[in-house]
Amino acid sequence: MTSKLEQLRSMTTVVADTGDIEAVARLKPVDCTTNPSIVLKAIGTSIFADKVKEGVAWGRKQGGNNEAIAVAVADRLAIDVGAALAGIVPGRVSTEVDADLSFDTEASIKKAHDIIAAYKARGIERERILIKLASTWEGIKAAEVLQAEGIDCNLTLLFSHAQAVACADAKAFLISPFVGRILDWYKKSTGQDYTAETDPGVVSVRSIYNYYKANGISTIVMGASFRNTGEIEALAGCDRLTIAPNLLDELDKAEGTLERKLSPEKFEAVAPIKMDEKTFRWMLNEDQMAAEKLSDGIRLFNKDLIALRNLVSKELQLAAA
């Protein structure tokens, strides 16, 4: 019998949420997503050891203080990871704008331009890249500008309907609602266990998917941050799903029929929501889970971004000794 992973591929675009080159080559996803945590983990492997050395050597030739050079080298390494992935997958690679720019629209736009330019210098065109931005009001406004320029964006750290509506209004190419992190919050808050059908993260993505299809919104829904294969199976048929290698392996070994849960032709009518900044901020404020997980997610990504820069700084100091 065909594995559940192969059945999933027939109804959903499967994306790998990893910087593990060997896993990507083995599992053959269409796209790959990265973030500061994934980049930090990837450059700690032997596969990127030479890239780290090259980056440090390049950094030592640049002007500026050690902190500025460390930032530049860290940025270069993020592109190294993305470029390696782009050499394997046939589709897109998502690269994230710095978490500490999540509340700065103009700086986010500039950073996105820098990322696109860095890929182009390696022969990788913008059509192969998605710029990842946190789904803050400022991040969404940056995406609106970038989309108008022909730079496609992936709006990440999305936990609420308000964020999804604002992203659609900005004509974002793709959104990444975080299924598992929503579940984490509710399990901690309520002390309850949930089935795949009652999982609050699954319910959230299904609601967003229905809203988009009912209102003819072309923004792609890509479920992310899964805790188990049950969540993935409960979203079979979603436009895209970005999945960690261990869960892809589980699906590849699983047999049985995979039922399609979502389809673009099947939706319930729902009225469009008029969204502006005031409404967005109020709706997000009233959603305790979303407000907490958005801020927490930004902090966690920034923590790993700082760790990456500190690692580079130490390598620069060792090279200078």
Backbone hydrogen bonds in HBPLUS format (Angstrom, degrees):
<---DONOR---> <-ACCEPTOR-->    atom                        ^
c    i                          cat <-CA-CA->   ^        H-A-AA   ^      H-
h    n   atom  resd res      DA  || num        DHA   H-A  angle D-A-AA Bond
n    s   type  num  typ     dist DA aas  dist angle  dist       angle   num
A0007-GLN N   A0003-SER O   3.02 MM   4  6.35 156.0  2.08 147.3 154.7     1
A0004-LYS N   A0254-ALA O   2.98 MM 250  5.67 151.0  2.06 146.4 151.3     2
A0008-LEU N   A0004-LYS O   2.81 MM   4  5.96 150.1  1.90 140.2 148.6     3
A0005-LEU N   A0251-LEU O   3.18 MM 246  4.86 136.0  2.39 115.6 109.6     4
A0009-ARG N   A0005-LEU O   2.95 MM   4  6.24 153.0  2.02 147.8 154.8     5
A0010-SER N   A0007-GLN O   3.13 MM   3  5.27 136.0  2.34  97.8 109.7     6
A0011-MET N   A0008-LEU O   3.03 MM   3  5.53 159.8  2.07 115.1 121.4     7
A0012-THR N   A0008-LEU O   2.85 MM   4  5.75 139.3  2.01 159.4 172.6     8
A0013-THR N   A0239-ASP O   3.13 MM 226  6.34 173.4  2.13 144.9 143.8     9
A0241-LEU N   A0013-THR O   3.14 MM 228  6.57 150.7  2.23 162.8 165.0    10
A0030-VAL N   A0014-VAL O   2.99 MM  16  6.09 164.2  2.02 176.6 174.0    11
A0015-VAL N   A0241-LEU O   2.93 MM 226  5.87 165.3  1.95 157.5 153.1    12
A0243-ILE N   A0015-VAL O   2.81 MM 228  6.16 161.2  1.85 154.1 150.9    13
A0016-ALA N   A0031-ASP O   3.04 MM  15  6.39 166.9  2.06 144.2 142.4    14
A0033-THR N   A0016-ALA O   2.97 MM  17  6.37 156.2  2.03 154.2 157.5    15
A0017-ASP N   A0243-ILE O   2.96 MM 226  5.12 167.4  1.98 117.1 119.2    16
A0024-VAL N   A0020-ASP O   3.01 MM   4  6.27 158.7  2.06 155.7 162.0    17
A0025-ALA N   A0021-ILE O   2.99 MM   4  6.21 162.1  2.03 152.5 157.0    18
A0026-ARG N   A0022-GLU O   3.05 MM   4  6.21 149.0  2.15 142.0 150.4    19
A0027-LEU N   A0023-ALA O   2.84 MM   4  5.92 160.7  1.87 153.1 158.0    20
A0028-LYS N   A0024-VAL O   2.94 MM   4  5.65 144.1  2.07 144.8 150.8    21
A0091-GLY N   A0030-VAL O   2.86 MM  61  5.27 141.5  2.01 166.7 159.2    22
A0032-CYS N   A0092-ARG O   2.94 MM  60  6.45 153.9  2.01 156.5 164.7    23
A0094-SER N   A0032-CYS O   2.98 MM  62  6.45 154.2  2.04 149.0 157.2    24
A0034-THR N   A0094-SER O   3.21 MM  60  5.78 133.5  2.44 127.8 139.9    25
A0038-ILE N   A0035-ASN O   3.06 MM   3  5.26 115.6  2.49 104.3 119.4    26
A0039-VAL N   A0035-ASN O   2.94 MM   4  6.19 164.6  1.96 164.4 169.3    27
A0040-LEU N   A0036-PRO O   2.95 MM   4  6.03 162.8  1.98 145.4 150.2    28
A0041-LYS N   A0037-SER O   3.10 MM   4  6.31 157.5  2.15 143.2 148.9    29
A0042-ALA N   A0038-ILE O   2.88 MM   4  6.05 157.2  1.94 148.4 155.3    30
A0043-ILE N   A0039-VAL O   3.02 MM   4  6.23 166.1  2.04 159.7 160.7    31
A0044-GLY N   A0041-LYS O   3.24 MM   3  5.38 147.7  2.35 100.8 110.3    32
A0045-THR N   A0042-ALA O   3.04 MM   3  5.58 165.4  2.06 117.9 121.0    33
A0048-PHE N   A0045-THR O   3.26 MM   3  5.92 143.6  2.40 113.1 120.2    34
A0049-ALA N   A0046-SER O   3.17 MM   3  4.98 165.6  2.20 102.7 106.9    35
A0052-VAL N   A0048-PHE O   2.98 MM   4  6.29 149.9  2.07 153.2 161.1    36
A0053-LYS N   A0049-ALA O   3.16 MM   4  6.49 159.4  2.20 146.4 151.3    37
A0054-GLU N   A0050-ASP O   2.84 MM   4  6.09 159.4  1.88 149.5 155.6    38
A0055-GLY N   A0051-LYS O   2.83 MM   4  5.94 156.0  1.88 143.2 150.1    39
A0056-VAL N   A0052-VAL O   2.93 MM   4  6.16 159.2  1.98 151.0 156.1    40
A0057-ALA N   A0053-LYS O   2.95 MM   4  6.15 161.8  1.98 148.9 154.2    41
A0058-TRP N   A0054-GLU O   2.85 MM   4  6.06 156.5  1.91 147.8 154.7    42
A0059-GLY N   A0055-GLY O   2.81 MM   4  6.00 156.8  1.87 145.9 152.9    43
A0060-ARG N   A0056-VAL O   2.99 MM   4  6.24 149.3  2.09 149.0 155.8    44
A0061-LYS N   A0058-TRP O   3.07 MM   3  5.42 145.8  2.19 106.3 116.4    45
A0062-GLN N   A0059-GLY O   3.04 MM   3  5.25 156.7  2.09 106.8 114.2    46
A0069-ILE N   A0065-ASN O   3.04 MM   4  6.28 159.9  2.08 155.6 161.8    47
A0070-ALA N   A0066-ASN O   2.87 MM   4  6.04 154.9  1.94 147.0 154.0    48
A0071-VAL N   A0067-GLU O   3.08 MM   4  6.37 153.6  2.15 147.3 153.6    49
A0072-ALA N   A0068-ALA O   3.08 MM   4  6.36 159.8  2.12 145.4 150.6    50
A0073-VAL N   A0069-ILE O   2.88 MM   4  6.13 159.5  1.92 154.8 160.2    51
A0074-ALA N   A0070-ALA O   2.91 MM   4  6.03 158.5  1.96 145.9 152.3    52
A0075-ASP N   A0071-VAL O   2.96 MM   4  6.21 155.8  2.02 148.3 154.7    53
A0076-ARG N   A0072-ALA O   3.00 MM   4  6.25 153.0  2.07 141.5 149.2    54
A0077-LEU N   A0073-VAL O   2.87 MM   4  6.18 152.4  1.95 151.1 158.4    55
A0078-ALA N   A0074-ALA O   3.04 MM   4  6.33 150.1  2.14 146.2 153.8    56
A0079-ILE N   A0075-ASP O   3.18 MM   4  6.53 150.7  2.27 145.2 152.6    57
A0080-ASP N   A0076-ARG O   2.89 MM   4  6.24 146.0  2.01 142.2 152.9    58
A0081-VAL N   A0077-LEU O   2.97 MM   4  6.30 158.5  2.02 152.3 155.5    59
A0082-GLY N   A0078-ALA O   3.06 MM   4  6.30 165.7  2.08 144.2 148.4    60
A0083-ALA N   A0079-ILE O   2.72 MM   4  5.83 160.4  1.75 154.4 159.6    61
A0084-ALA N   A0080-ASP O   3.01 MM   4  6.17 155.4  2.07 145.4 151.6    62
A0085-LEU N   A0081-VAL O   3.11 MM   4  6.38 157.6  2.16 149.5 155.3    63
A0086-ALA N   A0082-GLY O   2.86 MM   4  6.09 152.7  1.93 146.8 155.2    64
A0087-GLY N   A0083-ALA O   3.08 MM   4  6.29 129.1  2.35 137.4 149.4    65
A0087-GLY N   A0084-ALA O   3.23 MM   3  5.21 136.9  2.42  93.2 105.0    66
A0088-ILE N   A0085-LEU O   2.91 MM   3  5.29 160.1  1.95 111.5 118.1    67
A0089-VAL N   A0085-LEU O   3.00 MM   4  6.27 167.4  2.01 173.6 172.5    68
A0093-VAL N   A0128-ARG O   2.88 MM  35  6.38 145.8  1.99 151.5 159.6    69
A0130-LEU N   A0093-VAL O   2.96 MM  37  6.02 155.8  2.02 136.1 136.0    70
A0095-THR N   A0130-LEU O   2.93 MM  35  6.33 156.8  1.99 173.2 179.1    71
A0132-LYS N   A0095-THR O   2.85 MM  37  5.61 175.3  1.85 135.7 136.5    72
A0097-VAL N   A0132-LYS O   2.89 MM  35  5.93 171.4  1.90 159.0 157.2    73
A0101-LEU N   A0098-ASP O   3.00 MM   3  5.58 158.9  2.05 119.0 122.7    74
A0102-SER N   A0099-ALA O   3.08 MM   3  5.38 157.4  2.14 119.8 119.8    75
A0104-ASP N   A0101-LEU O   3.03 MM   3  5.18 160.7  2.07 123.2 120.5    76
A0108-SER N   A0104-ASP O   3.01 MM   4  6.08 149.0  2.11 144.5 153.4    77
A0109-ILE N   A0105-THR O   3.01 MM   4  6.30 153.8  2.08 152.3 159.2    78
A0110-LYS N   A0106-GLU O   3.03 MM   4  6.34 161.9  2.06 150.8 155.3    79
A0111-LYS N   A0107-ALA O   2.92 MM   4  6.11 159.9  1.96 146.0 151.7    80
A0112-ALA N   A0108-SER O   2.93 MM   4  6.12 155.5  1.99 145.7 152.4    81
A0113-HIS N   A0109-ILE O   2.98 MM   4  6.31 156.2  2.04 149.2 155.4    82
A0114-ASP N   A0110-LYS O   2.97 MM   4  6.29 152.9  2.04 148.2 155.9    83
A0115-ILE N   A0111-LYS O   2.92 MM   4  6.23 152.9  1.99 150.3 157.5    84
A0116-ILE N   A0112-ALA O   2.99 MM   4  6.26 166.3  2.01 155.3 158.1    85
A0117-ALA N   A0113-HIS O   2.95 MM   4  6.12 157.7  2.00 147.4 154.0    86
A0118-ALA N   A0114-ASP O   2.91 MM   4  6.09 152.6  1.98 145.0 152.4    87
A0119-TYR N   A0115-ILE O   3.05 MM   4  6.35 156.1  2.11 151.1 156.8    88
A0120-LYS N   A0116-ILE O   2.95 MM   4  6.16 158.6  2.00 146.8 153.3    89
A0121-ALA N   A0117-ALA O   2.96 MM   4  6.18 148.3  2.06 145.9 153.7    90
A0122-ARG N   A0119-TYR O   2.89 MM   3  5.20 145.7  2.01 105.3 116.4    91
A0124-ILE N   A0119-TYR O   2.95 MM   5  5.09 162.3  1.98 138.6 134.2    92
A0123-GLY N   A0120-LYS O   2.88 MM   3  4.88 160.7  1.92 109.6 112.4    93
A0128-ARG N   A0125-GLU O   2.99 MM   3  5.82 167.2  2.01 124.2 128.4    94
A0129-ILE N   A0126-ARG O   3.00 MM   3  5.17 162.5  2.03 110.8 116.5    95
A0131-ILE N   A0152-ASP O   3.05 MM  21  6.45 167.8  2.07 146.2 147.2    96
A0154-ASN N   A0131-ILE O   2.77 MM  23  5.72 163.5  1.80 134.9 138.0    97
A0133-LEU N   A0154-ASN O   3.01 MM  21  6.36 152.1  2.09 148.4 154.3    98
A0156-THR N   A0133-LEU O   2.80 MM  23  5.84 156.4  1.85 147.7 155.2    99
A0135-SER N   A0156-THR O   2.93 MM  21  5.72 134.9  2.14 156.5 157.7   100
A0140-ILE N   A0136-THR O   2.93 MM   4  6.07 159.2  1.97 151.4 156.5   101
A0141-LYS N   A0137-TRP O   2.97 MM   4  6.19 154.1  2.04 146.0 153.0   102
A0142-ALA N   A0138-GLU O   2.99 MM   4  6.21 147.4  2.10 140.4 149.3   103
A0143-ALA N   A0139-GLY O   2.99 MM   4  6.27 154.8  2.05 143.7 150.4   104
A0144-GLU N   A0140-ILE O   2.98 MM   4  6.29 147.3  2.09 143.5 152.4   105
A0145-VAL N   A0141-LYS O   3.27 MM   4  6.59 154.1  2.34 143.9 148.6   106
A0146-LEU N   A0142-ALA O   2.97 MM   4  6.25 168.0  1.98 155.7 159.2   107
A0147-GLN N   A0143-ALA O   2.77 MM   4  5.84 163.5  1.79 155.0 159.1   108
A0148-ALA N   A0144-GLU O   3.25 MM   4  6.36 152.0  2.33 136.2 143.1   109
A0149-GLU N   A0145-VAL O   3.19 MM   4  6.51 129.0  2.46 137.4 151.0   110
A0149-GLU N   A0146-LEU O   2.97 MM   3  4.98 133.8  2.19  96.5 110.1   111
A0151-ILE N   A0146-LEU O   2.89 MM   5  5.13 163.7  1.92 148.2 143.2   112
A0150-GLY N   A0147-GLN O   3.00 MM   3  5.03 157.9  2.05 103.2 110.1   113
A0174-LEU N   A0153-CYS O   3.11 MM  21  6.31 140.1  2.28 160.8 167.9   114
A0155-LEU N   A0174-LEU O   2.91 MM  19  6.34 164.3  1.94 151.0 149.8   115
A0176-SER N   A0155-LEU O   2.80 MM  21  6.00 152.9  1.87 165.6 157.4   116
A0178-PHE N   A0158-LEU O   3.05 MM  20  6.06 153.3  2.12 156.9 160.8   117
A0164-ALA N   A0160-SER O   3.20 MM   4  6.50 158.3  2.25 142.4 148.4   118
A0165-VAL N   A0161-HIS O   2.89 MM   4  6.15 159.5  1.93 157.7 162.2   119
A0166-ALA N   A0162-ALA O   3.04 MM   4  6.24 166.6  2.06 152.0 155.6   120
A0167-CYS N   A0163-GLN O   2.93 MM   4  6.11 155.4  1.99 149.7 156.7   121
A0168-ALA N   A0164-ALA O   3.04 MM   4  6.25 153.0  2.12 143.7 150.6   122
A0169-ASP N   A0165-VAL O   2.98 MM   4  6.28 157.6  2.03 150.6 156.7   123
A0170-ALA N   A0166-ALA O   3.03 MM   4  6.27 140.0  2.20 140.2 150.8   124
A0172-ALA N   A0167-CYS O   3.08 MM   5  5.52 174.9  2.08 158.4 157.5   125
A0171-LYS N   A0168-ALA O   2.91 MM   3  4.95 155.1  1.97 104.6 112.1   126
A0220-ILE N   A0173-PHE O   2.96 MM  47  6.18 173.6  1.97 139.3 137.2   127
A0175-ILE N   A0220-ILE O   2.88 MM  45  6.26 155.2  1.94 167.6 172.4   128
A0222-MET N   A0175-ILE O   2.95 MM  47  5.97 153.9  2.02 157.3 165.9   129
A0224-ALA N   A0177-PRO O   2.93 MM  47  5.90 147.1  2.04 168.3 162.8   130
A0182-ILE N   A0178-PHE O   3.30 MM   4  6.44 149.1  2.40 144.8 152.6   131
A0179-VAL N   A0224-ALA O   2.84 MM  45  5.88 135.7  2.03 151.9 154.8   132
A0183-LEU N   A0179-VAL O   3.13 MM   4  6.50 159.3  2.18 150.0 155.9   133
A0180-GLY N   A0225-SER O   2.40 MM  45  4.97 134.1  1.60 140.2 157.6   134
A0184-ASP N   A0180-GLY O   2.85 MM   4  6.12 157.5  1.90 149.4 155.8   135
A0185-TRP N   A0181-ARG O   3.18 MM   4  6.34 159.1  2.23 141.0 144.8   136
A0186-TYR N   A0182-ILE O   3.16 MM   4  6.49 165.6  2.18 154.4 157.5   137
A0187-LYS N   A0183-LEU O   2.91 MM   4  6.08 162.1  1.94 160.9 165.8   138
A0188-LYS N   A0184-ASP O   3.06 MM   4  6.22 160.0  2.10 148.4 153.8   139
A0189-SER N   A0185-TRP O   2.82 MM   4  5.95 152.7  1.89 147.1 155.9   140
A0190-THR N   A0186-TYR O   2.83 MM   4  5.74 162.9  1.86 148.5 152.0   141
A0191-GLY N   A0187-LYS O   2.84 MM   4  5.10 141.8  1.99 127.7 138.3   142
A0198-THR N   A0195-THR O   3.20 MM   3  5.22 127.2  2.50  95.7 108.9   143
A0199-ASP N   A0195-THR O   2.83 MM   4  5.73 123.6  2.15 147.9 161.4   144
A0203-VAL N   A0199-ASP O   2.94 MM   4  6.22 166.4  1.96 160.7 165.0   145
A0204-SER N   A0200-PRO O   2.95 MM   4  6.03 151.4  2.04 137.3 144.7   146
A0205-VAL N   A0201-GLY O   3.10 MM   4  6.35 164.3  2.12 149.0 151.9   147
A0206-ARG N   A0202-VAL O   2.95 MM   4  6.16 163.7  1.98 155.6 160.5   148
A0207-SER N   A0203-VAL O   3.02 MM   4  6.18 151.7  2.10 143.9 151.4   149
A0208-ILE N   A0204-SER O   3.00 MM   4  6.30 160.4  2.04 152.6 157.5   150
A0209-TYR N   A0205-VAL O   2.86 MM   4  5.98 167.4  1.87 154.5 158.3   151
A0210-ASN N   A0206-ARG O   2.95 MM   4  6.07 160.6  1.99 144.3 149.6   152
A0211-TYR N   A0207-SER O   2.97 MM   4  6.20 158.8  2.01 147.0 152.8   153
A0212-TYR N   A0208-ILE O   2.95 MM   4  6.21 162.7  1.98 155.6 159.7   154
A0213-LYS N   A0209-TYR O   2.99 MM   4  6.23 171.8  2.00 156.6 158.6   155
A0214-ALA N   A0210-ASN O   2.85 MM   4  5.87 161.0  1.89 151.8 157.7   156
A0215-ASN N   A0211-TYR O   3.15 MM   4  6.17 137.9  2.34 139.0 148.3   157
A0217-ILE N   A0212-TYR O   2.87 MM   5  4.78 165.9  1.89 149.8 147.8   158
A0216-GLY N   A0213-LYS O   3.36 MM   3  5.16 170.5  2.37 102.5 103.9   159
A0240-ARG N   A0221-VAL O   3.12 MM  19  6.30 154.7  2.19 154.4 150.9   160
A0223-GLY N   A0240-ARG O   3.14 MM  17  6.62 128.1  2.43 156.8 144.7   161
A0242-THR N   A0223-GLY O   2.95 MM  19  6.32 165.3  1.97 174.4 177.6   162
A0233-GLU N   A0229-THR O   2.85 MM   4  6.12 167.6  1.86 159.6 161.9   163
A0234-ALA N   A0230-GLY O   2.98 MM   4  6.09 146.3  2.10 141.1 150.3   164
A0235-LEU N   A0232-ILE O   2.97 MM   3  5.26 153.0  2.04 106.9 115.7   165
A0236-ALA N   A0233-GLU O   3.26 MM   3  5.08 165.0  2.28 106.2 105.9   166
A0238-CYS N   A0235-LEU O   2.94 MM   3  5.66 158.0  1.99 147.4 148.0   167
A0261-LYS N   A0236-ALA O   2.87 MM  25  5.35 149.2  1.97 135.0 144.6   168
A0262-LEU N   A0236-ALA O   2.99 MM  26  6.23 153.2  2.06 155.7 158.5   169
A0247-LEU N   A0244-ALA O   3.11 MM   3  5.61 127.4  2.40 112.2 124.5   170
A0248-LEU N   A0244-ALA O   3.06 MM   4  6.35 151.7  2.14 151.4 160.1   171
A0249-ASP N   A0245-PRO O   2.86 MM   4  6.08 155.7  1.92 152.2 158.2   172
A0250-GLU N   A0246-ASN O   3.13 MM   4  6.37 151.0  2.22 134.5 142.0   173
A0251-LEU N   A0247-LEU O   2.99 MM   4  6.24 159.2  2.04 146.3 151.1   174
A0252-ASP N   A0248-LEU O   2.91 MM   4  6.10 146.8  2.02 143.5 153.4   175
A0253-LYS N   A0249-ASP O   3.08 MM   4  6.34 135.8  2.29 143.3 153.9   176
A0253-LYS N   A0250-GLU O   3.22 MM   3  5.27 132.9  2.45  95.0 107.1   177
A0254-ALA N   A0250-GLU O   3.02 MM   4  6.15 124.0  2.35 137.9 153.0   178
A0266-LYS N   A0263-SER O   3.05 MM   3  5.37 158.6  2.09 112.1 118.9   179
A0280-PHE N   A0276-ASP O   2.86 MM   4  6.00 164.3  1.89 158.6 163.8   180
A0281-ARG N   A0277-GLU O   2.92 MM   4  6.08 173.0  1.93 155.5 156.9   181
A0282-TRP N   A0278-LYS O   3.01 MM   4  6.17 156.0  2.07 146.4 153.4   182
A0283-MET N   A0279-THR O   2.86 MM   4  5.99 169.5  1.87 155.4 158.5   183
A0284-LEU N   A0280-PHE O   2.94 MM   4  6.07 161.7  1.97 152.8 158.2   184
A0285-ASN N   A0281-ARG O   2.95 MM   4  5.97 152.9  2.03 137.4 145.4   185
A0286-GLU N   A0282-TRP O   2.94 MM   4  6.15 148.1  2.04 147.7 156.0   186
A0287-ASP N   A0284-LEU O   3.18 MM   3  5.18 146.2  2.30  98.4 108.3   187
A0291-ALA N   A0287-ASP O   2.94 MM   4  6.13 170.0  1.95 166.3 169.5   188
A0292-GLU N   A0288-GLN O   2.98 MM   4  6.05 164.1  2.00 151.3 155.7   189
A0293-LYS N   A0289-MET O   2.86 MM   4  5.99 167.4  1.87 157.2 161.2   190
A0294-LEU N   A0290-ALA O   2.91 MM   4  5.86 154.8  1.98 145.9 152.3   191
A0295-SER N   A0291-ALA O   3.29 MM   4  6.38 170.4  2.30 142.0 144.7   192
A0296-ASP N   A0292-GLU O   2.90 MM   4  5.96 157.3  1.95 146.5 154.0   193
A0297-GLY N   A0293-LYS O   2.82 MM   4  5.76 153.8  1.89 138.2 145.5   194
A0298-ILE N   A0294-LEU O   3.06 MM   4  6.30 158.6  2.10 150.0 154.9   195
A0299-ARG N   A0295-SER O   3.06 MM   4  6.28 161.3  2.09 146.3 151.5   196
A0300-LEU N   A0296-ASP O   2.92 MM   4  6.16 158.7  1.97 150.8 156.6   197
A0301-PHE N   A0297-GLY O   2.99 MM   4  6.17 165.2  2.01 151.5 155.0   198
A0302-ASN N   A0298-ILE O   2.92 MM   4  6.03 154.0  1.99 146.6 154.5   199
A0303-LYS N   A0299-ARG O   2.85 MM   4  6.05 147.0  1.96 143.9 153.3   200
A0304-ASP N   A0300-LEU O   3.16 MM   4  6.49 155.5  2.22 146.8 151.5   201
A0305-LEU N   A0301-PHE O   2.93 MM   4  6.14 144.1  2.06 140.5 151.5   202
A0306-ILE N   A0302-ASN O   2.85 MM   4  6.09 157.6  1.90 150.6 155.5   203
A0307-ALA N   A0303-LYS O   2.96 MM   4  6.21 151.9  2.04 140.2 148.6   204
A0308-LEU N   A0304-ASP O   2.92 MM   4  6.08 151.4  2.00 141.0 147.9   205
A0309-ARG N   A0305-LEU O   3.03 MM   4  6.33 159.9  2.07 147.4 152.4   206
A0310-ASN N   A0306-ILE O   2.82 MM   4  6.05 154.1  1.89 150.3 158.1   207
A0311-LEU N   A0307-ALA O   2.93 MM   4  6.09 152.9  2.00 144.3 151.5   208
A0312-VAL N   A0308-LEU O   3.04 MM   4  6.33 160.2  2.08 148.5 153.4   209
A0313-SER N   A0309-ARG O   2.86 MM   4  6.08 155.7  1.92 145.0 152.4   210
A0314-LYS N   A0310-ASN O   2.99 MM   4  6.24 155.1  2.05 147.8 153.1   211
A0315-GLU N   A0311-LEU O   3.05 MM   4  6.36 154.5  2.11 146.2 153.4   212
A0316-LEU N   A0312-VAL O   2.86 MM   4  6.16 151.0  1.94 152.3 160.6   213
A0317-GLN N   A0313-SER O   3.00 MM   4  6.28 152.8  2.07 144.8 152.0   214
A0318-LEU N   A0314-LYS O   2.89 MM   4  6.16 156.3  1.95 148.8 155.3   215
A0319-ALA N   A0315-GLU O   2.95 MM   4  6.11 154.9  2.01 143.0 149.9   216
A0320-ALA N   A0316-LEU O   3.07 MM   4  6.25 137.3  2.26 137.9 148.8   217
A0321-ALA N   A0317-GLN O   3.13 MM   4  6.26 122.5  2.48 137.4 151.0   218
A0321-ALA N   A0318-LEU O   3.23 MM   3  5.20 144.2  2.37  96.1 106.3   219
